[in-house]
């Protein structure tokens, strides 16, 4: 169970700004949300949202961040925080609402919980000072320090804000799922998704496979499909999570080897089928409902193949949630943190105990 402290009044609300920069490095998602709590019931009203695309130069910097030396990485940390601050100031200017705080996921450079560390850049102290708002960030390291995976963190939002769905599925850089089983919240990363498919699409001259047209015309490579499904990660029970380190060690060599003998289009088609198969296995409850969000929802062929492999109906029509649900939930995590309410779930992350995640910086 999640520990919930008594709020300042029985009807209490705050307005938070959520910032999300995902592993696909396409841009920054921003939302402003009014969160309200009455006893133990949470509700939200979206006030505004905005997407900021990253320039090609900035995408290159973010993708190269894991290779930077200490001083260079710190420079990027501050540069990114200033960028975030500028966007928040612009986002909040001349609005009818006034934000109480900003919650930033930051941009993940490293995520290696087995070795006890994770890093999301976007300096919270800089962001707080330049926006004049309390900033909540660094949501993952505390959980990792408690022996957890530091991920996934969105299940508390799924549980408290979207309980009407049997499954909450995110189709982003990595696919992850959240659901309740035997009165416990279960959540984990399923498989790498857009981080792999976008890379293969880029090799063909496209930023991504719009609606899955490229993969739809490709052919399944049976041997690759079977080898992908045989990866040890898929046999592990949760809690478990994935990062780019895992992709580079376990997935990239297998894909690169296949590209020697097969076309990029066929490798892309096979990887999409593999991802759909793994995702579909996780949506196994008959006559169930799934809220699907993230950029992968726009890949019609991917959704078709997930439906083929699953027992659940998929709701991916809410365009706001498709694009902004993660930013919304990180704003919710900020709301919980600033009010000292537990926001991690130890059964999900594997930590010693649940806690209120995030570092708070005051302006």
TORNU-526158 format. One line per 5 residues: their letters; for each residue x, y, z of C-alpha. Coordinates in nm, 2 decimals, always signed. Each point is the difference from the previous one (the first is absolute). Example, Ala and Ser with C-alpha at 12.3 -4.5 7.8 and 13.67 -1.06 7.14 Angstrom:
2
as = +1.23 -0.45 +0.78 ~ +0.14 +0.34 -0.07
This chain:
363
xxxxx = +0.00 +0.00 +0.00 ~ +0.11 +0.36 -0.07 ~ +0.05 +0.21 +0.31 ~ -0.21 +0.32 -0.03 ~ +0.04 +0.29 +0.25
xxxxx = -0.28 +0.22 +0.10 ~ -0.01 +0.30 -0.24 ~ -0.04 +0.35 +0.13 ~ -0.38 -0.01 -0.05 ~ -0.25 -0.26 -0.11
xxxxx = -0.02 +0.18 -0.34 ~ +0.35 +0.09 -0.10 ~ +0.14 +0.09 -0.34 ~ +0.32 +0.13 -0.17 ~ +0.10 +0.08 -0.35
xxxxx = +0.31 -0.17 -0.13 ~ +0.20 +0.01 -0.32 ~ +0.13 -0.34 -0.12 ~ +0.30 -0.03 -0.24 ~ +0.09 -0.31 -0.18
xxxxx = +0.30 -0.07 -0.23 ~ -0.01 -0.36 -0.12 ~ +0.26 -0.24 -0.13 ~ -0.12 +0.05 -0.36 ~ +0.14 +0.36 +0.03
xxxxx = -0.27 +0.15 -0.22 ~ -0.07 +0.29 +0.23 ~ -0.14 +0.14 +0.32 ~ -0.35 -0.07 +0.12 ~ -0.15 +0.26 +0.24
xxxxx = -0.33 +0.01 +0.18 ~ -0.16 +0.21 +0.27 ~ -0.24 -0.19 +0.22 ~ -0.22 +0.08 +0.30 ~ +0.01 -0.30 +0.24
xxxxx = -0.26 -0.04 +0.27 ~ -0.04 -0.24 +0.28 ~ -0.30 -0.07 +0.22 ~ +0.09 -0.25 +0.27 ~ +0.17 -0.28 -0.21
xxxxx = -0.16 +0.09 -0.33 ~ +0.21 +0.18 -0.26 ~ -0.12 +0.19 -0.30 ~ +0.16 +0.23 -0.26 ~ -0.09 +0.27 -0.25
xxxxx = +0.24 +0.07 -0.29 ~ +0.04 +0.37 -0.04 ~ +0.25 +0.02 -0.29 ~ +0.25 -0.20 -0.20 ~ +0.28 +0.06 -0.24
xxxxx = +0.26 -0.19 -0.20 ~ +0.35 +0.14 -0.08 ~ +0.19 -0.19 -0.27 ~ +0.38 -0.03 +0.05 ~ +0.23 +0.12 -0.28
xxxxx = +0.21 -0.26 -0.18 ~ +0.31 +0.14 +0.18 ~ -0.16 -0.03 +0.34 ~ -0.11 -0.36 -0.07 ~ +0.36 -0.09 -0.09
xxxxx = +0.12 +0.16 +0.33 ~ -0.25 -0.20 +0.20 ~ +0.07 -0.33 -0.17 ~ +0.38 +0.06 +0.05 ~ -0.04 +0.09 +0.37
xxxxx = +0.10 -0.34 +0.13 ~ +0.34 +0.04 -0.17 ~ +0.08 +0.34 +0.16 ~ +0.27 +0.06 +0.26 ~ -0.10 +0.14 +0.34
xxxxx = +0.04 +0.37 -0.08 ~ -0.17 -0.03 -0.33 ~ -0.29 -0.19 +0.15 ~ -0.05 +0.26 +0.27 ~ +0.00 +0.27 -0.27
xxxxx = -0.28 -0.19 -0.19 ~ -0.18 -0.04 +0.33 ~ -0.01 +0.37 +0.06 ~ -0.07 +0.08 -0.37 ~ -0.30 -0.23 +0.00
xxxxx = -0.13 +0.15 +0.33 ~ +0.02 +0.35 -0.15 ~ -0.18 -0.12 -0.31 ~ -0.28 -0.15 +0.22 ~ -0.02 +0.31 +0.21
xxxxx = -0.04 +0.22 -0.32 ~ -0.28 -0.22 -0.12 ~ -0.18 +0.00 +0.34 ~ +0.02 +0.38 +0.02 ~ -0.14 +0.03 -0.35
xxxxx = -0.27 -0.27 +0.07 ~ -0.13 +0.18 +0.31 ~ +0.01 +0.35 -0.13 ~ -0.33 +0.19 -0.01 ~ -0.20 -0.30 +0.11
xxxxx = -0.32 +0.02 +0.22 ~ +0.15 -0.27 +0.23 ~ +0.31 +0.02 +0.22 ~ +0.21 -0.30 +0.06 ~ +0.10 -0.12 +0.35
xxxxx = +0.30 -0.22 -0.12 ~ +0.17 -0.16 -0.29 ~ +0.08 -0.37 -0.02 ~ +0.27 -0.11 -0.25 ~ +0.09 -0.35 -0.10
xxxxx = +0.32 +0.13 -0.15 ~ +0.18 -0.19 -0.28 ~ +0.14 -0.34 +0.08 ~ +0.37 -0.04 -0.07 ~ +0.07 -0.31 +0.20
xxxxx = -0.23 -0.26 +0.16 ~ +0.18 -0.29 +0.16 ~ -0.19 -0.10 +0.32 ~ +0.19 -0.33 +0.03 ~ +0.32 +0.21 +0.06
xxxxx = -0.19 +0.25 +0.22 ~ -0.02 +0.31 -0.22 ~ -0.23 +0.19 -0.23 ~ +0.04 +0.36 -0.14 ~ -0.25 +0.24 -0.15
xxxxx = +0.14 +0.34 -0.10 ~ -0.17 +0.34 +0.03 ~ +0.13 +0.16 +0.32 ~ -0.28 +0.05 +0.25 ~ +0.16 +0.28 +0.18
xxxxx = +0.05 +0.20 -0.32 ~ -0.36 -0.08 -0.11 ~ -0.14 +0.12 +0.33 ~ +0.19 +0.32 +0.01 ~ -0.06 +0.10 -0.36
xxxxx = -0.38 -0.08 +0.01 ~ -0.06 +0.13 +0.35 ~ -0.19 -0.33 +0.07 ~ +0.08 -0.29 +0.24 ~ +0.15 -0.27 -0.22
xxxxx = -0.04 -0.37 +0.06 ~ +0.24 -0.22 -0.20 ~ +0.24 -0.30 +0.03 ~ -0.29 -0.23 +0.06 ~ +0.19 -0.33 -0.05
xxxxx = +0.32 +0.00 +0.20 ~ -0.16 -0.03 +0.34 ~ -0.18 -0.32 -0.10 ~ +0.32 -0.14 -0.15 ~ +0.18 +0.08 +0.33
xxxxx = -0.26 -0.21 +0.18 ~ +0.08 -0.29 -0.23 ~ -0.27 +0.06 -0.25 ~ -0.01 +0.04 -0.37 ~ -0.08 +0.37 +0.01
xxxxx = -0.27 -0.09 -0.26 ~ -0.27 +0.00 -0.09 ~ -0.13 +0.30 +0.19 ~ -0.33 +0.06 -0.18 ~ -0.19 -0.29 +0.16
xxxxx = -0.11 +0.22 +0.30 ~ -0.16 +0.24 -0.26 ~ -0.16 -0.29 -0.18 ~ -0.14 -0.13 +0.32 ~ -0.13 +0.33 +0.14
xxxxx = -0.10 +0.18 -0.32 ~ -0.09 -0.28 -0.25 ~ -0.14 -0.28 +0.21 ~ -0.29 -0.06 -0.25 ~ +0.24 -0.18 -0.23
xxxxx = +0.12 -0.36 +0.06 ~ +0.34 +0.08 -0.16 ~ +0.19 +0.32 -0.06 ~ +0.24 -0.04 -0.29 ~ +0.27 +0.25 -0.10
xxxxx = +0.14 -0.04 -0.35 ~ +0.30 +0.23 +0.01 ~ +0.37 -0.05 -0.04 ~ -0.06 -0.31 +0.22 ~ -0.34 -0.17 +0.03
xxxxx = -0.12 -0.04 +0.36 ~ -0.31 -0.11 +0.17 ~ -0.18 +0.05 +0.33 ~ -0.30 -0.19 +0.15 ~ -0.14 -0.13 +0.33
xxxxx = +0.02 -0.37 +0.08 ~ -0.11 -0.16 +0.33 ~ -0.03 +0.35 +0.16 ~ +0.35 +0.09 -0.10 ~ +0.13 +0.24 -0.27
xxxxx = +0.22 -0.18 -0.25 ~ +0.21 +0.20 -0.25 ~ +0.31 -0.05 -0.21 ~ +0.17 +0.08 -0.32 ~ -0.11 -0.25 -0.27
xxxxx = +0.25 +0.06 -0.28 ~ +0.19 +0.27 -0.18 ~ -0.23 +0.15 -0.26 ~ +0.04 +0.34 -0.18 ~ +0.37 +0.02 +0.09
xxxxx = +0.06 -0.30 -0.23 ~ -0.27 +0.06 -0.26 ~ +0.09 +0.36 -0.05 ~ +0.37 -0.08 -0.04 ~ -0.09 -0.26 -0.28
xxxxx = -0.23 +0.25 -0.16 ~ +0.27 +0.27 +0.01 ~ +0.23 -0.25 -0.19 ~ -0.26 +0.01 -0.27 ~ -0.01 +0.37 -0.01
xxxxx = -0.31 +0.06 +0.22 ~ -0.01 +0.14 +0.36 ~ -0.26 -0.27 +0.08 ~ -0.23 -0.24 -0.17 ~ -0.31 +0.21 -0.03
xxxxx = -0.31 -0.23 +0.06 ~ +0.22 -0.30 -0.05 ~ -0.01 +0.01 -0.38 ~ +0.37 -0.11 -0.04 ~ -0.03 -0.30 +0.24
xxxxx = -0.33 -0.10 -0.15 ~ +0.17 -0.07 -0.33 ~ +0.29 -0.19 +0.15 ~ +0.04 -0.37 +0.05 ~ +0.04 -0.19 +0.33
xxxxx = +0.34 -0.14 +0.06 ~ -0.09 -0.31 +0.20 ~ +0.35 -0.07 +0.15 ~ +0.03 +0.36 +0.12 ~ -0.35 +0.00 +0.14
xxxxx = +0.07 -0.31 +0.20 ~ +0.34 +0.12 +0.12 ~ -0.15 +0.33 +0.12 ~ -0.27 -0.18 +0.19 ~ +0.26 -0.23 +0.16
xxxxx = +0.18 +0.29 +0.17 ~ +0.04 -0.07 +0.38 ~ -0.17 +0.33 +0.10 ~ -0.34 -0.13 -0.12 ~ +0.02 -0.30 +0.23
xxxxx = +0.06 +0.22 +0.31 ~ -0.28 +0.08 +0.24 ~ -0.06 +0.36 +0.10 ~ +0.12 +0.23 +0.14 ~ +0.22 +0.07 -0.29
xxxxx = +0.09 +0.29 -0.22 ~ +0.20 +0.08 -0.32 ~ +0.24 +0.26 -0.11 ~ +0.22 +0.09 -0.30 ~ +0.28 -0.20 +0.16
xxxxx = -0.20 -0.32 -0.03 ~ -0.09 +0.08 -0.36 ~ +0.37 +0.06 -0.10 ~ +0.12 -0.32 +0.17 ~ -0.28 -0.25 -0.08
xxxxx = -0.20 +0.14 -0.30 ~ +0.23 +0.20 -0.22 ~ +0.24 -0.28 -0.09 ~ -0.29 -0.23 -0.09 ~ -0.16 +0.26 -0.23
xxxxx = +0.33 +0.10 -0.16 ~ +0.08 -0.36 -0.08 ~ -0.34 -0.04 -0.17 ~ +0.05 +0.32 -0.21 ~ +0.30 -0.17 -0.16
xxxxx = -0.23 -0.27 -0.16 ~ -0.34 +0.17 -0.01 ~ -0.16 +0.33 -0.11 ~ -0.05 +0.27 +0.26 ~ -0.37 -0.01 -0.09
xxxxx = -0.03 -0.37 +0.09 ~ +0.19 +0.05 +0.32 ~ -0.23 +0.29 +0.09 ~ -0.31 -0.22 -0.07 ~ +0.14 -0.28 +0.21
xxxxx = +0.08 +0.23 +0.29 ~ -0.35 +0.15 -0.01 ~ -0.15 -0.35 +0.01 ~ +0.23 -0.10 +0.29 ~ -0.10 +0.31 +0.20
xxxxx = -0.37 -0.06 -0.08 ~ +0.03 -0.36 +0.11 ~ +0.17 +0.09 +0.33 ~ -0.25 +0.28 +0.07 ~ -0.30 -0.22 -0.09
xxxxx = +0.11 -0.27 +0.24 ~ -0.02 +0.26 +0.28 ~ -0.36 +0.09 -0.09 ~ -0.14 -0.34 +0.07 ~ -0.32 +0.06 +0.20
xxxxx = -0.30 -0.07 -0.22 ~ -0.27 +0.27 -0.05 ~ +0.24 +0.25 +0.16 ~ +0.07 +0.37 -0.09 ~ +0.33 +0.15 -0.07
xxxxx = +0.09 +0.37 +0.00 ~ +0.28 +0.03 -0.25 ~ +0.21 +0.32 -0.02 ~ +0.33 +0.12 -0.15 ~ +0.13 +0.05 -0.35
xxxxx = -0.04 -0.36 -0.10 ~ -0.38 +0.04 +0.01 ~ +0.04 +0.18 -0.33 ~ +0.15 -0.31 -0.16 ~ -0.32 -0.16 -0.13
xxxxx = +0.17 -0.32 -0.10 ~ +0.16 -0.04 +0.34 ~ -0.35 +0.04 +0.17 ~ -0.14 -0.26 -0.24 ~ +0.27 -0.25 +0.08
xxxxx = -0.04 +0.06 +0.38 ~ -0.37 -0.06 -0.03 ~ +0.08 -0.32 -0.19 ~ +0.21 -0.13 +0.28 ~ -0.21 +0.13 +0.30
xxxxx = -0.33 -0.07 +0.17 ~ -0.07 +0.36 +0.08 ~ -0.18 +0.28 -0.17 ~ +0.23 +0.31 -0.06 ~ -0.11 +0.36 +0.05
xxxxx = +0.25 +0.22 -0.18 ~ -0.23 +0.27 -0.13 ~ +0.05 +0.26 +0.27 ~ +0.25 +0.22 -0.18 ~ +0.09 +0.21 +0.31
xxxxx = +0.08 -0.31 +0.21 ~ +0.19 -0.16 -0.29 ~ +0.23 +0.30 -0.02 ~ +0.01 +0.13 +0.36 ~ -0.09 -0.27 +0.25
xxxxx = +0.36 -0.05 +0.12 ~ +0.05 +0.38 +0.05 ~ -0.34 +0.01 +0.19 ~ +0.11 -0.29 +0.23 ~ +0.33 +0.16 +0.07
xxxxx = -0.19 +0.32 +0.10 ~ -0.20 -0.24 +0.23 ~ +0.32 -0.14 +0.14 ~ +0.10 +0.36 +0.08 ~ -0.33 +0.06 +0.17
xxxxx = +0.05 -0.31 +0.22 ~ +0.36 +0.09 +0.08 ~ -0.07 +0.36 +0.10 ~ -0.27 -0.13 +0.23 ~ +0.22 -0.28 +0.14
xxxxx = -0.22 -0.28 -0.13 ~ +0.16 -0.34 -0.10 ~ +0.02 -0.01 -0.38 ~ +0.21 -0.31 -0.07 ~ -0.14 -0.36 +0.04
xxxxx = +0.26 -0.24 +0.15 ~ -0.17 -0.30 -0.16 ~ +0.04 +0.17 -0.34 ~ +0.36 +0.12 +0.03 ~ +0.14 -0.26 +0.24
xxxxx = +0.12 +0.26 +0.25 ~ +0.02 -0.07 +0.38 ~ -0.30 +0.22 +0.06 ~ -0.22 +0.26 -0.18 ~ +0.09 +0.36 +0.04
xxxxx = -0.08 +0.35 -0.13 ~ +0.22 +0.03 -0.30 ~ +0.19 +0.30 -0.13 ~ +0.23 +0.28 +0.11 ~ -0.16 +0.33 +0.08
xxx = +0.18 +0.33 -0.09 ~ -0.14 +0.33 +0.12 ~ +0.04 +0.32 -0.20
